[in-house]
Amino acid sequence: MHDSDYLEVHHINRRHDGGPDRPANLITLCKKCHDNHHNGDHPLDIPFHKLE
């Protein structure tokens, strides 16, 4: 994880594939990790807590 004052919302299940805009399907990532994930540089294997 990287320190960042700016976070972006990431859909765990892609909206393109029908993933909802609900809290249980969203996590926040720093811009660097979000960009890296969408560029295929690394899988989304960081730990996160799912909201119920």
N, CA and C atoms as an extended XYZ file, in Angstrom:
156
Properties=species:S:1:pos:R:3:atomname:S:1:resname:S:1:resid:I:1 pbc="F F F"
N         0.841       -1.176        0.000 N   MET     1
C         0.000        0.000        0.000 CA  MET     1
C         0.884        1.236        0.000 C   MET     1
N         0.369        2.285       -0.572 N   HIS     2
C         1.095        3.542       -0.669 CA  HIS     2
C         0.361        4.627        0.105 C   HIS     2
N         1.134        5.514        0.714 N   ASP     3
C         0.519        6.667        1.356 CA  ASP     3
C        -0.005        7.596        0.280 C   ASP     3
N        -1.199        8.085        0.474 N   SER     4
C        -1.776        8.979       -0.512 CA  SER     4
C        -2.846        9.835        0.139 C   SER     4
N        -2.887       11.086       -0.255 N   ASP     5
C        -3.952       11.972        0.199 CA  ASP     5
C        -5.150       11.887       -0.733 C   ASP     5
N        -5.014       11.148       -1.814 N   TYR     6
C        -6.063       11.054       -2.820 CA  TYR     6
C        -6.374        9.588       -3.068 C   TYR     6
N        -7.622        9.208       -2.891 N   LEU     7
C        -8.043        7.833       -3.124 CA  LEU     7
C        -9.081        7.791       -4.232 C   LEU     7
N        -9.112        6.678       -4.936 N   GLU     8
C       -10.084        6.464       -6.002 CA  GLU     8
C       -10.922        5.242       -5.659 C   GLU     8
N       -12.154        5.251       -6.093 N   VAL     9
C       -13.059        4.123       -5.858 CA  VAL     9
C       -12.876        3.101       -6.978 C   VAL     9
N       -12.741        1.850       -6.576 N   HIS    10
C       -12.562        0.756       -7.533 CA  HIS    10
C       -13.683       -0.254       -7.332 C   HIS    10
N       -14.263       -0.719       -8.422 N   HIS    11
C       -15.284       -1.761       -8.383 CA  HIS    11
C       -14.592       -3.127       -8.349 C   HIS    11
N       -14.904       -3.941       -7.367 N   ILE    12
C       -14.331       -5.285       -7.259 CA  ILE    12
C       -14.809       -6.123       -8.446 C   ILE    12
N       -16.112       -6.144       -8.666 N   ASN    13
C       -16.692       -6.760       -9.865 CA  ASN    13
C       -16.990       -5.620      -10.825 C   ASN    13
N       -16.373       -5.665      -11.997 N   ARG    14
C       -16.426       -4.548      -12.940 CA  ARG    14
C       -17.849       -4.152      -13.310 C   ARG    14
N       -18.070       -2.852      -13.403 N   ARG    15
C       -19.369       -2.346      -13.843 CA  ARG    15
C       -19.694       -2.882      -15.231 C   ARG    15
N       -18.678       -2.996      -16.063 N   HIS    16
C       -18.852       -3.516      -17.425 CA  HIS    16
C       -19.460       -4.921      -17.413 C   HIS    16
N       -19.140       -5.672      -16.365 N   ASP    17
C       -19.648       -7.041      -16.234 CA  ASP    17
C       -20.880       -7.120      -15.339 C   ASP    17
N       -21.483       -5.970      -15.052 N   GLY    18
C       -22.699       -5.952      -14.240 CA  GLY    18
C       -22.473       -5.730      -12.763 C   GLY    18
N       -21.243       -5.408      -12.363 N   GLY    19
C       -20.966       -5.133      -10.957 CA  GLY    19
C       -21.719       -3.899      -10.490 C   GLY    19
N       -22.350       -3.976       -9.328 N   PRO    20
C       -23.164       -2.860       -8.858 CA  PRO    20
C       -22.337       -1.735       -8.227 C   PRO    20
N       -22.978       -0.581       -8.102 N   ASP    21
C       -22.380        0.564       -7.404 CA  ASP    21
C       -22.794        0.527       -5.937 C   ASP    21
N       -22.605       -0.593       -5.309 N   ARG    22
C       -22.969       -0.765       -3.898 CA  ARG    22
C       -21.700       -0.876       -3.070 C   ARG    22
N       -21.757       -0.450       -1.809 N   PRO    23
C       -20.558       -0.479       -0.960 CA  PRO    23
C       -19.856       -1.832       -0.907 C   PRO    23
N       -20.604       -2.920       -0.948 N   ALA    24
C       -19.994       -4.252       -0.873 CA  ALA    24
C       -19.147       -4.571       -2.096 C   ALA    24
N       -19.299       -3.819       -3.177 N   ASN    25
C       -18.548       -4.061       -4.409 CA  ASN    25
C       -17.499       -2.979       -4.662 C   ASN    25
N       -17.262       -2.122       -3.683 N   LEU    26
C       -16.347       -1.002       -3.864 CA  LEU    26
C       -15.223       -1.030       -2.845 C   LEU    26
N       -14.034       -0.650       -3.290 N   ILE    27
C       -12.911       -0.420       -2.390 CA  ILE    27
C       -12.227        0.865       -2.839 C   ILE    27
N       -11.438        1.437       -1.955 N   THR    28
C       -10.658        2.611       -2.330 CA  THR    28
C        -9.203        2.207       -2.500 C   THR    28
N        -8.578        2.768       -3.505 N   LEU    29
C        -7.168        2.526       -3.801 CA  LEU    29
C        -6.494        3.863       -4.050 C   LEU    29
N        -5.201        3.940       -3.742 N   CYS    30
C        -4.468        5.136       -4.142 CA  CYS    30
C        -4.382        5.131       -5.671 C   CYS    30
N        -4.152        6.286       -6.247 N   LYS    31
C        -4.131        6.413       -7.706 CA  LYS    31
C        -3.113        5.463       -8.336 C   LYS    31
N        -1.941        5.335       -7.723 N   LYS    32
C        -0.897        4.469       -8.285 CA  LYS    32
C        -1.364        3.008       -8.345 C   LYS    32
N        -1.925        2.506       -7.265 N   CYS    33
C        -2.393        1.113       -7.248 CA  CYS    33
C        -3.570        0.917       -8.196 C   CYS    33
N        -4.465        1.900       -8.262 N   HIS    34
C        -5.621        1.793       -9.154 CA  HIS    34
C        -5.171        1.767      -10.609 C   HIS    34
N        -4.275        2.681      -10.968 N   ASP    35
C        -3.746        2.701      -12.339 CA  ASP    35
C        -3.012        1.404      -12.664 C   ASP    35
N        -2.169        0.949      -11.731 N   ASN    36
C        -1.418       -0.290      -11.957 CA  ASN    36
C        -2.355       -1.474      -12.171 C   ASN    36
N        -3.403       -1.549      -11.382 N   HIS    37
C        -4.345       -2.665      -11.521 CA  HIS    37
C        -4.996       -2.643      -12.902 C   HIS    37
N        -5.458       -1.486      -13.338 N   HIS    38
C        -6.142       -1.408      -14.632 CA  HIS    38
C        -5.184       -1.525      -15.813 C   HIS    38
N        -3.900       -1.323      -15.581 N   ASN    39
C        -2.899       -1.523      -16.632 CA  ASN    39
C        -2.381       -2.956      -16.644 C   ASN    39
N        -2.881       -3.793      -15.739 N   GLY    40
C        -2.481       -5.190      -15.683 CA  GLY    40
C        -1.137       -5.422      -15.025 C   GLY    40
N        -0.623       -4.395      -14.328 N   ASP    41
C         0.688       -4.534      -13.703 CA  ASP    41
C         0.674       -5.430      -12.477 C   ASP    41
N        -0.441       -5.532      -11.819 N   HIS    42
C        -0.548       -6.465      -10.699 CA  HIS    42
C        -2.013       -6.772      -10.448 C   HIS    42
N        -2.286       -7.983       -9.979 N   PRO    43
C        -3.671       -8.332       -9.658 CA  PRO    43
C        -4.110       -7.606       -8.393 C   PRO    43
N        -5.377       -7.569       -8.181 N   LEU    44
C        -5.916       -6.942       -6.984 CA  LEU    44
C        -5.823       -7.950       -5.847 C   LEU    44
N        -4.639       -8.063       -5.260 N   ASP    45
C        -4.421       -9.045       -4.210 CA  ASP    45
C        -4.132       -8.391       -2.868 C   ASP    45
N        -4.516       -7.130       -2.721 N   ILE    46
C        -4.319       -6.460       -1.449 CA  ILE    46
C        -5.462       -6.834       -0.518 C   ILE    46
N        -5.202       -6.903        0.785 N   PRO    47
C        -6.277       -7.268        1.714 CA  PRO    47
C        -7.302       -6.140        1.814 C   PRO    47
N        -8.544       -6.507        1.964 N   PHE    48
C        -9.587       -5.511        2.176 CA  PHE    48
C       -10.692       -6.141        3.002 C   PHE    48
N       -11.488       -5.288        3.621 N   HIS    49
C       -12.617       -5.744        4.420 CA  HIS    49
C       -13.892       -5.447        3.664 C   HIS    49
N       -14.670       -6.451        3.441 N   LYS    50
C       -15.920       -6.305        2.711 CA  LYS    50
C       -16.998       -5.770        3.652 C   LYS    50
N       -17.740       -4.765        3.184 N   LEU    51
C       -18.856       -4.228        3.947 CA  LEU    51
C       -20.087       -5.080        3.706 C   LEU    51
N       -20.821       -5.316        4.726 N   GLU    52
C       -22.069       -6.091        4.600 CA  GLU    52
C       -23.253       -5.161        4.578 C   GLU    52
